[in-house]
Each structure stands twice: as C-alpha cells, then as structure tokens.
C-alpha cells in the first residue's frame, strides 16, 4: 500500500540555525567604528549618545518583569520557605565579605601607586566635582524604607530593582503557601516569562546601534588628551580589577566549586562584550539570569542571588571608590593616613547600598559619600569626571563577573546546582539557545532537565 512506502514518512524537523553570532560580530564592528568616529569627528560623535542611552533603556525596560517572573517561579517550585531564606542569608553574607575584600585590595594598590601626586585643581574642576553629588543617594534608614513600593504596580513602573525583588518574594511565598491552587497562576507567569525573553531576544538586535552610539559619544567627549594625566589611575584600576577577578574570584571558584574561571567567563563571553560596548552591567542582567539557569543553578538561587547581587555585590565599584578616594586626597595635597582611610571606606561601603540603582552610581556614590563623610574631598571629584566613563567599563565588567561567580558559589553551598550539567554546558555539549534565551528543546522555562528538579521537589 502507498501509505507504507518510505516516501510518505514524515520529514525530520528542521534544526533552527543560530544566527546570533552575526549580531555580536556586528557589535565588535560597531565599537571599532564608534571609536573612529569619536576621534575623527568628536563634536558629531557626542550627539550620538542617545543611541547608546536608548538601547540601555530598552534593556532596563525588561529587567523588572524578568526578575519578577524568575523569582516567583523559583520560589513557587520550592516546598520549604526556609530554603529560600537560607539562600538569601548565604548570599548577603558572601556579598558583605567580598565587598570588604575588594575595598582592602583597592586600599593596598592606592597606597602603593599614589597616582594623584602633583596634580592641581582649578575652580572649574571644583564646581564639576560638586555637581556630581546625586540627590538620589539615600541614608541607610531611608534606603531601607525606599525598598517598599508605593503600590503593588509601582515597583514595575518605576524600575526599582529592589522594590521588584520585594514584591516578587511576597508573591512567590504566597503562591507557595497556596499549593496546588496556585499552580494555574504559576503556569500563567511561566508563559509571561517566555514572552518577556522573546521580546528581549528581539531587542538585542539593536545592540550594534547602541554600542556604536555609546562608544562614539565617550570617545568624542573625552578624547585622548584628557586621558594622559590620568593614565596611572586608569591602568592601576584596570590591573587591580583583573587581579581581583582572575586571582581572587578565580581561586574561590576553583576551591569551592571546582570550576575554572576562564571556562565560566568563556560561556559568558557575549555578555561581557555587551557590557563592554554599553558600559552598563544592567544590560546583561536578564541574560545572566537565563544563562545561570541553563548552566545548572536552581531557579531560587538564581532569582535571589543575581538581582540582590546587582545592588549589594558591586566589587568593581568598591575598588573604584577606594582608589578614587585616595587619588583625590593625594591630588588635593591632603593624603589620608590609614586611620582616616578605613572609616571613610567603611562609610562608602554603606553609602553604595543607598545609591543602588542610581544612574552613574559609581561617580554619584563617591561624590555623595565624600560629601557626607569628608566634604573637603568633593572638590577633587571633578578630576576624574573626564575618565569616569572609561573606568566604568572595568567597574561594570568586574561587578558582572563577581555576580556570575557568586551565583555558582551560592548554588554550590546550598547544594542547588547540577554539577554534571555544569560540566556539560561549559564543555559545549548543551549549547545555549541564543535565539530565544531559553534552552534548546525546552517546552517551558521552568522545565530544566537534570536531577536538580528532583532535589528541589524534595526540598
């Protein structure tokens, strides 16, 4: 019979080709063109800044819904609320320790280099420094109160990460307590998450345009001459960040999780390129969440560690504030003793939490902290305004690397990581689907293969 002939057998499904590597090649080309335009036509290049700002804003638009969906689905899949609390406690404890380590490293390097010696301030530079003091940075008590949104919906409309985190935690625990009654709601949120990731994958195709505008504006506004007198500070900061990431974080990752930091960063290579081109670690936050889940870290760990890390685990910012403070003190001719440095840096550690989410948080936090603790040093903030954007590249990359490592470490300590899956993903056996920001062959975002699903069910 004709129905049994081989000719009528169903055709094999077409394998979807990954064309996103063209996107990241385009980003590299756009960065090179942006630098060239900034050097050749600096005045015109500065006018291209809205291109970079617009792309980063598109990414930020997606952050709140992604965080909400990720946390709600993660907590909703865990039966014991105590496990979520344990994850949060371990993560915050680790963040505090690593912030102190980053401050200490910056302190040592700053005291060795003394890059600010011999500089002179003008009145214009003093005025520029005072202009950087951000009114958005809050004292500790007001900062804690600001985490509570005015309404349930305002947490999403105002783009406050910590407010979204609070609402998501409450919703997740509520659905967890509802049991089987809450399953339809979880499935609905699951479909919303798939929609949000699909929108994000569409937005990513604007990355070359954003990278071109951002790099051209930075190069055109600062130029090469503005960097000469500050080269020591910049190089010292870059070297310090590299040592912190590959020596300190690399050693901890190897000892605790048994992973090679280079393998992990190779897996996150496209995210590092995106941050480098936009000078914003927030541009890679949604992708970090998706990739850490694909790597084999459980949803509760990813959903809690990554969003809170973006506010509390800012290793690059800690190093930056330490070295910049010492640089400014030396430039003003008032070098600080160790007894003066330590209280200032501990104060800046707290002040950085109050400025979480502030645009240009590195410079704004430094200026605001100095204004509150040692006002005389604010005059010197204007010295680093010209290169702050270039230093923000290293800040953002270091912050991102710190949060990626932290997610793996917290997953290891809480036994919420599938080590075999991690090995396969880093070896390239389980590639990440760049076209949808979801796992290949995955029917739903929460249905990750591997034994960790069973571990979570028993939790």
C-alpha positions in Angstrom: 0.0 0.0 0.0 1.1 3.5 -0.7 0.7 4.5 2.9 3.6 2.2 3.8 6.1 3.4 1.3 9.2 5.2 2.6 8.2 8.2 0.5 5.4 9.1 2.9 7.5 9.1 6.1 7.3 12.4 7.9 10.2 14.8 7.3 12.7 15.4 10.1 12.1 18.7 11.8 14.4 21.5 10.6 17.2 22.4 13.0 17.0 26.1 13.9 20.2 27.8 12.9 21.8 30.2 15.4 22.5 33.4 13.5 23.2 35.5 16.6 26.9 35.2 16.2 26.5 37.7 13.3 24.9 40.1 15.9 28.0 40.0 18.1 30.4 40.4 15.2 28.3 43.5 14.3 28.7 44.7 17.9 32.5 44.5 17.6 32.5 46.3 14.2 30.2 49.0 15.7 32.6 49.5 18.6 35.5 50.0 16.3 33.5 52.4 14.1 32.4 54.3 17.2 35.9 54.8 18.4 37.0 56.0 14.9 34.1 58.5 14.6 34.8 59.8 18.1 38.4 60.5 17.3 37.8 62.0 13.8 34.5 63.9 14.4 34.3 64.4 18.2 31.6 67.1 18.1 29.3 65.0 15.9 30.1 61.8 17.9 28.9 63.4 21.2 25.5 63.9 19.6 25.2 60.1 19.1 24.9 59.5 22.8 21.1 59.0 22.7 21.6 55.8 20.6 23.5 54.2 23.4 21.2 55.5 26.1 18.1 54.3 24.2 19.4 50.8 23.9 20.3 50.5 27.6 16.8 51.9 28.4 15.3 49.2 26.3 17.1 46.5 28.3 16.2 48.2 31.6 12.6 48.1 30.5 12.7 44.3 30.6 14.6 43.9 33.9 11.6 44.2 36.3 9.3 41.7 34.6 12.2 39.2 34.2 13.2 39.5 37.9 9.5 39.1 38.9 8.9 36.0 36.8 12.2 34.4 37.7 11.8 34.8 41.5 8.1 33.9 41.6 8.6 30.7 39.5 11.7 29.8 41.6 10.1 30.2 45.0 6.9 28.7 43.9 8.7 25.4 43.0 10.2 25.0 46.4 8.1 23.5 49.2 10.0 24.8 52.2 10.3 28.5 52.6 13.3 28.0 54.9 15.4 27.0 52.0 14.8 30.4 50.3 15.7 32.2 53.5 19.0 30.2 53.7 19.9 31.1 50.1 19.3 34.8 50.8 21.3 34.7 54.1 24.3 33.0 52.5 24.2 35.3 49.5 24.1 38.5 51.6 26.9 37.2 53.9 29.1 36.5 50.9 28.4 39.9 49.4 29.5 41.6 52.6 32.7 39.7 52.8 33.7 40.2 49.2 32.9 43.9 49.4 35.3 44.2 52.3 37.9 42.2 50.3 37.5 44.5 47.3 37.9 47.6 49.5 41.0 46.2 51.1 42.6 45.4 47.7 41.9 48.9 46.4 43.3 50.3 49.6 46.6 48.5 49.2 47.0 49.4 45.5 46.1 53.0 46.1 48.6 53.4 48.8 51.3 51.8 46.6 50.7 53.9 43.5 49.8 57.4 44.9 48.6 58.4 41.4 47.2 61.8 42.5 50.5 63.3 43.5 51.5 66.6 41.7 48.0 67.5 40.3 46.4 70.9 40.6 42.8 71.9 40.9 41.0 74.8 39.2 37.8 76.4 40.3 36.1 74.8 37.2 37.2 71.4 38.4 35.9 72.1 41.9 32.5 73.1 40.6 32.4 69.9 38.4 33.1 67.8 41.4 30.2 69.3 43.5 27.9 68.8 40.5 28.3 65.1 40.8 26.7 64.8 44.2 23.5 63.0 43.5 20.4 63.8 45.5 19.1 60.3 44.8 21.6 58.6 47.2 19.8 57.9 50.4 21.0 57.5 54.0 20.7 53.9 55.3 17.3 54.2 57.1 15.6 56.0 54.1 17.2 53.5 51.8 15.5 50.6 53.6 12.2 52.3 53.6 12.5 53.1 49.8 12.5 49.3 49.1 8.8 49.3 49.9 6.9 50.4 46.8 4.0 52.9 47.0 1.7 50.4 45.3 2.0 46.9 44.1 2.3 48.0 40.5 4.7 51.0 41.1 7.5 48.5 41.7 7.3 47.7 38.0 6.6 51.2 36.6 9.4 53.0 38.5 12.1 50.4 37.5 13.4 49.9 41.1 15.1 46.5 41.2 14.9 46.1 45.0 11.2 47.0 45.0 10.5 44.4 42.3 12.5 41.9 44.3 10.3 42.5 47.4 7.0 42.2 45.5 8.3 39.1 43.8 9.3 37.5 47.1 5.9 38.2 48.6 4.1 36.8 45.5 6.4 33.7 45.4 5.8 32.8 49.1 2.1 33.4 48.7 1.8 31.1 45.7 4.0 28.6 47.6 1.5 28.6 50.5 -1.4 28.2 48.1 -0.1 24.8 47.0 -2.0 23.2 44.1 -4.4 26.1 43.9 -1.6 28.4 42.8 -0.4 26.2 40.0 -2.5 27.8 37.3 -1.1 31.2 38.3 2.5 29.8 38.1 1.8 28.4 34.6 0.5 31.8 33.6 3.6 33.5 34.9 5.7 30.9 33.1 4.1 31.9 29.8 4.7 35.6 30.5 8.3 34.8 31.2 8.6 33.1 27.8 7.1 36.2 26.2 9.4 38.6 28.0 12.5 36.6 27.0 11.3 36.5 23.4 10.9 40.3 23.4 14.4 40.6 24.9 15.9 38.5 22.1 14.3 40.9 19.6 15.6 44.0 21.5 19.2 42.5 21.4 19.3 43.0 17.6 19.6 46.8 18.3 22.9 46.2 20.2 25.2 47.2 17.4 23.4 50.6 17.1 23.6 51.1 20.8 27.2 50.1 21.0 28.2 52.5 18.2 26.4 55.5 19.8 27.7 54.8 23.3 31.4 54.4 22.3 31.4 57.2 19.8 30.0 59.6 22.4 32.5 58.6 25.1 35.5 58.8 22.7 34.3 62.1 21.3 33.7 63.8 24.7 36.9 62.6 26.4 39.4 62.2 23.6 42.9 61.1 24.1 44.5 64.2 25.6 42.1 64.0 28.6 43.5 60.6 29.5 47.2 61.3 29.6 47.4 62.8 33.1 45.1 60.1 34.5 46.7 57.1 32.8 48.3 55.9 36.0 45.0 55.8 37.9 43.2 54.1 34.9 45.9 51.5 34.4 46.2 50.8 38.1 42.4 50.4 38.4 42.2 48.1 35.4 45.1 45.9 36.6 43.6 45.7 40.1 40.2 44.6 38.7 41.9 42.0 36.5 43.8 40.6 39.5 40.7 40.6 41.7 38.6 38.7 39.1 41.1 36.1 37.9 43.2 35.7 41.1 40.7 36.2 44.0 37.4 35.2 42.4 39.2 32.5 40.3 40.8 30.9 43.4 37.5 30.9 45.3 35.6 29.4 42.4 38.2 26.7 42.0 38.3 25.8 45.7 34.6 25.9 46.4 33.0 24.7 43.1 36.0 23.1 41.4 35.5 25.2 38.2 37.9 27.0 36.0 37.1 30.8 36.0 38.2 31.0 32.3 35.7 28.3 31.3 32.9 30.2 33.1 33.8 33.5 31.5 34.1 31.9 28.1 30.5 30.7 28.5 29.5 34.3 29.4 31.6 35.9 26.6 28.8 37.5 24.8 27.5 39.2 28.0 31.0 40.6 28.6 31.0 42.0 25.1 27.6 43.6 25.6 28.7 45.2 28.9 31.9 46.5 27.3 30.1 48.1 24.4 27.3 49.7 26.6 29.3 50.4 29.7 26.4 49.0 31.8 26.2 45.7 33.6 22.5 46.1 33.8 22.3 45.4 30.0 23.4 41.8 30.7 21.3 41.2 33.8 18.4 39.3 32.0 20.9 37.2 30.0 22.8 36.4 33.2 19.6 35.1 34.8 18.8 32.9 31.7 22.4 31.6 31.4 22.8 30.7 35.0 19.6 28.7 35.0 20.8 27.0 31.8 24.2 26.3 33.4 22.5 24.2 36.1 21.9 26.5 39.0 18.4 26.2 40.5 15.8 28.9 39.9 15.6 30.1 43.6 19.3 30.6 43.8 19.5 32.5 40.5 16.3 34.5 41.2 17.6 35.7 44.6 21.4 35.9 44.1 21.5 37.8 40.8 19.0 40.6 41.5 20.3 41.3 45.0 23.9 41.0 43.8 23.3 43.8 41.3 22.6 46.1 44.3 24.8 44.6 47.1 27.7 42.8 45.3 29.4 45.6 43.5 33.1 44.5 43.7 34.3 46.8 40.9 32.6 49.8 42.5 34.2 49.1 45.8 37.7 49.0 44.2 36.9 52.2 42.2 35.7 54.1 45.3 38.8 53.1 47.3 41.3 54.1 44.6 39.5 57.2 43.6 39.2 58.5 47.2 43.0 58.1 47.7 43.7 59.7 44.3 41.6 62.7 45.2 43.1 63.1 48.6 46.6 63.0 47.1 45.7 65.4 44.4 44.4 67.9 46.9 47.6 67.7 48.9 45.9 66.2 51.9 46.9 62.5 51.8 45.0 60.4 54.4 46.5 58.2 57.0 45.4 54.6 57.3 43.4 55.6 60.4 41.5 58.1 58.2 41.1 55.8 55.2 39.4 52.9 56.9 36.4 54.8 58.4 35.9 56.6 55.1 35.9 53.4 53.1 33.6 51.7 55.5 31.2 54.6 55.2 31.4 54.4 51.4 30.6 50.7 51.7 27.3 51.6 53.4 26.7 54.7 51.1 27.0 52.5 48.0 23.9 50.5 49.1 22.0 53.7 49.5 22.8 54.6 45.9 21.8 51.3 44.4 20.0 51.8 41.1 21.2 55.4 40.7 22.3 56.2 37.2 26.1 56.6 37.1 26.1 55.1 40.5 29.9 54.8 40.7 30.6 58.5 40.5 27.4 59.6 42.2 28.1 57.3 45.2 31.7 58.5 45.5 30.7 62.2 45.4 27.7 61.7 47.8 29.8 59.6 50.2 32.6 62.2 50.3 30.1 65.0 50.8 28.6 63.3 53.8 31.8 62.0 55.4 34.6 64.3 54.3 33.2 67.3 52.3 36.6 68.8 51.6 37.4 66.0 49.2 34.4 66.6 47.0 36.3 69.4 45.2 38.6 66.7 43.7 35.8 64.6 42.2 35.9 66.8 39.1 39.4 65.4 38.4 38.1 62.0 37.5 34.9 63.0 35.6 36.7 63.0 32.3 37.7 59.4 32.6 34.9 58.0 34.7 33.1 56.5 31.7 36.3 54.6 30.7 36.7 53.4 34.3 33.0 52.4 34.4 33.8 49.8 31.7 36.0 48.0 34.2 33.6 48.6 37.1 30.7 47.1 35.1 32.7 44.1 33.9 34.1 43.4 37.4 30.6 43.7 39.0 29.2 41.3 36.4 32.0 38.8 36.9 31.5 38.9 40.7 27.8 38.2 40.4 28.3 35.4 38.0 30.8 33.7 40.3 28.6 34.4 43.4 25.7 32.6 41.8 27.7 29.5 41.2 29.2 29.6 44.7 25.8 30.1 46.4 24.4 27.3 44.4 27.3 25.1 45.5 27.0 25.9 49.2 23.2 25.3 49.2 23.5 22.2 47.0 21.2 23.7 44.4 23.4 23.1 41.4 23.6 20.2 38.9 27.4 19.7 38.7 27.1 17.2 35.8 25.0 19.7 33.8 27.6 22.4 34.6 30.3 20.3 33.2 28.3 19.5 30.0 27.4 23.2 29.5 30.9 24.5 29.9 32.2 21.8 27.6 29.7 22.9 24.9 27.7 19.7 25.0 24.5 21.6 25.9 24.6 24.9 24.0 22.5 27.8 25.0 19.8 28.8 22.5 20.6 32.4 21.7 17.6 33.0 19.5 15.1 32.6 22.4 17.2 32.9 25.5 15.9 29.5 26.5 17.3 26.0 26.5 17.2 24.1 23.2 14.2 21.8 23.0 12.8 23.3 26.2 9.0 23.4 26.2 8.8 25.7 29.3 11.2 27.9 31.1 10.9 26.1 34.4 11.3 22.6 33.0 15.1 22.3 33.0 16.4 18.8 32.6 18.6 17.3 35.2 18.5 15.8 38.7 18.2 19.2 40.4 14.5 19.2 39.6 14.1 16.2 41.9 16.2 17.9 44.5 14.0 20.9 44.5 10.9 18.8 44.8 12.3 17.2 47.9 13.3 20.5 49.5 
